[in-house]
Amino acid sequence: MIENETVFQKSPSSPTWSLKDTIDIPNRAMNFGDGLFETMVWDLAEIRFFDKHLNRLKGGMQLLNLQEEDIHPDGILHFLASNFPNQRMRVRWNVYRSGQGKYTPETNEVIQTLQLSEFNPASQIKKKAAFTQKIQLFPTSWSAYKTLNALPYILANQERKARGLDEILLLDSRGFISEASASNIFWVKAGIVYTPALSCSCINGISRQVILAHLDEKKIPYFLGEFAPSELAHADQVFVSNCTGISYLQCINQKEYSTVPLIFLNDIFE
């Protein structure tokens, strides 16, 4: 599938976003992966769960010592509302360090890009899933953030494609369930929802945060922890989630699961 993207850029010296056919190279995003990104949904007149995206991005910027004052969230909302009203789009917001330098940066100022493309909601059912045979996730101080170095997920998705899977599941370096190839994982057993703790090196996903807050609001029991893959053998349902929505896994390593939508999750992404 070929995605058609429109790219806008904002430099430290520019007050506005400008349409860009090309991005200046070399840059620190390309050379060092020195930055972060958020994948979001522009939903007619607002960015879905924008406050949570912004909080996660700012946490990553603090870790990388990037200047928070260089980003202007209200400006992004105004730009999208003015140029793309009443549309639903996928928005990737990249924030990376400007300047050159080698491993020692010259500045903490940032360059930003917005990549806009058609929004495609998550598939409701992913029929065939399995655990990766090649990739492990390791704990770092940036594990919970979405950095511009995504090699584990690239390699995992290459494996997924080669094995003819619809989804692939990742373990951490200790063998605990961590996440899926581009989403967080949850399962339901006897009415209780389970999901890996952040100590398992998974991304602190926005949909994960939203789902957990929703479970709190509805007083639905859930448990965060460190779980072996064998835990899924006893689950009734397994689902994965990211900003595009929820997908139910039908089969993991020959084990079949219910894919009937969970009523208490239905209105989260509406």
N, C-alpha and C positions, 0 to 999 in steps of 0.2 A: 504494500500500500504506500502510495506517495502522498505525503502531506504537503499542502500548499500553505506556506507561512508568510505572513507580513511582519517585517521586523522594524521596530523603532528603537532609536538609541538616544540616550541622554548622557552627556559628558559632565564632568564637574563644573565646567565653565558655562554650560548652556542652561538657560532657564526653561527650555521647552524640549519636548520630544520631537525628533525628526525622523522621517522615513529613510531607511538605509538599505541600499542594494548590496552593499559590502561592509564588512567590519574591518577596521584597521588591524593589520598584523605586522610584526608580532605583537601579542598582548599577553598579559599575565594569566588570563583565563586559558589560553591555548598552551602557553609554555609551562605553567605550573599548577593549573587547576585552582588558582588562587581566588576563590570566590564561592558563591552560594547561589541557589535558585529556589524559587517557589513555583509549583504548577498549580494554577488556580482556575476557577470558572467564573467568567463574566456572565452574570445571570440577569439579562435584560437591563437592569439599572444599578446593579451592585456586584461586587465580588463576593462570592459565596464564602462565608466564614473568614472574611478578610482580617478581622482582629487577631484570630489565631495564626493565620499565615504571617502577619506582621510581627507578632510576638516571637515566633520561631525564627524568623529571619533576623530580627534584632539580636536574639541570643547567639546566633552564629556569627553575626558581625562583631559582637563583643569578643567572642573567642578569637577571631582573626584580626582583631584590632582595626576594623574598618570603620570609617567615620559615619555614624548614624545620621548626622545632620545632613549628609548628602542625599538621603532619600526623602521624598516628600509624598507620603501616601495620599493625601488629599489631591495632590496634583495628578496622580495616576487615575484616581476615580473621576476627576473632572475631565481628563483627557479621554478616557474610555466613554464616559457619558456623552461627551460632545461629538465624538467621532463614530461611535458604534451603539447608538441608542436602540433599545428593544431587540437586541441580538443576544444570542447565547454562544459564547466562544471559549475556547481553551486559551489560557494566558500563561505563558512561561515568563517569569520575571527573573532575569539574571542580574546579579550584582557582583562585580569583580573589581579587583584592585587596579587602579590606573597606574601609569608610569611603567618603567622598565626595571632594571636591576636584575640580579640573579636570585639566589635564595633569600638574600636580604633585600626587602622591598625599599623603594625610594620614597614612598608616600603611603598614606592610609586613605587617600581619596578614592572614590569609586566611579566606575562607568556602569551604566545600567542599560539593559536591553529588554524590550518586550517583544516576545514572539507570539503572534496571534494566529490561530488556526481554527478550523471547524471543531465544534464540540461534539464528541461522540460519547454517549453514556456507556457505562460499564455493561458488559454482557451479563444478563441475569444469571446464566448458568455456564460454568466451565466444566466440560464433561470429564476431562482426563487430566489428573495432576499426579505429581510424584515429588519426592525429595531429590535435590541435586546430589550428584555423585562426585562433584568436583570442587564446589565452592564452600568456603566457610567464612563467616563474618567475625571480625576481631574487635574487641572493645577498644575504643579510643575516646578522647575527649570530644570528638566531633561526630560520633556514631549516630546521634539522634538528629543531626541536621542534614539537609540536602546540599552536599558540596558538589563542586564541579568535577570531582573525581568519582565516577560511577562505575569503575571497572568491575567490581563484583557483580553488579546487576547486568552489565553488558555480557559478561561471560556466562552468567546463569541463564540469560535469555537465549544466548546462542545454543546452550545445551538443551533448553526447553524446545527450541525449534528443531534441533537435530533429532531429538527423541520423539517428536510428534505429539508433544503435550500442549494442553491449553493453559496450564499454569505449572510453575515449579516452585518448590518450597525450600527455604534456606535454613541451615542450622548455624549456631554460633560455634566458636572454636572448641567449646566443651561438649558439643553434641546436643544442645538444647534447641528447641524450635525457636526461630527468630522471626521470620517474616516471609512474605511471598516475593516474587520477582519485581513487583512495582507497587506493592500494597502491604498493608498489615493483615495479619491472620487472626481469626477468632473461631471458636467452636463452642457448641452448646451440648451439655450433657446433663440430663435430669433437671432441666430448667435453669441451670446455672451457665453463665457465659464465661469463657476462659480466653485469655490472650497473654502472650509473652510480656514479661516486664521489660523495661528499657535496659536492664542489666544484661539482656540477651543480645545486645548490639543492634537492635532494630531501630528504624527511623521512628521518631516521635511524630507519627502521621497526624495530619489535621483531622482526617475522618476518624482516626482512632480516638483522638481527644473528644470529638463531637459525640461519637457513639458512647464512650464511657460517661460523659456528662448526661447523655440521654438516659442511660441505664440508671444513673443516680436519681434523676428526676422522676423516672417511672418506678423507682424502688425495685428494680430487677436485680437480683444478686449476680455478682461477677467476681472473678478472682484473677489477679495478676500474679504471675510466677514464672518459674523456670521449669519447663516441661520437656520430657523426653518425647521423641516421635511416637513411641508406643501409646502415648495418651490419646492420640487421635483414633486408635482402634476402638475406643470405648465411646466416642462421640456420636451424637445423633445427627448433628449438622455441622458443617464447616463452611465458613465464608471468608472472603477477603474484601478489603475495602480501601479505596483511595478517593481523591477528590471527584472522580467521575461517578462514584456510586458503589454499590455492593454486588458482588458476584458469589453465587453459591457453587461450591465444588461438589460435583456428582460422584467422583470416584478418585480415591488416592490409593495407589498400589493395590488395586483389586478390591478395596473396601468401598462399598456403596453407601452414600449418605442421602438423606432427604434434601430436596431442593425446593420444598414448599416455602415461599417467602415468610419470614418471621414478621408477624403483624406489628410488633412493637418497634420495628425498624423502618416501616414503610414510609413514614412522613419525614425522615431526616433529610433526604436529598431532594425533596419536592420544592 
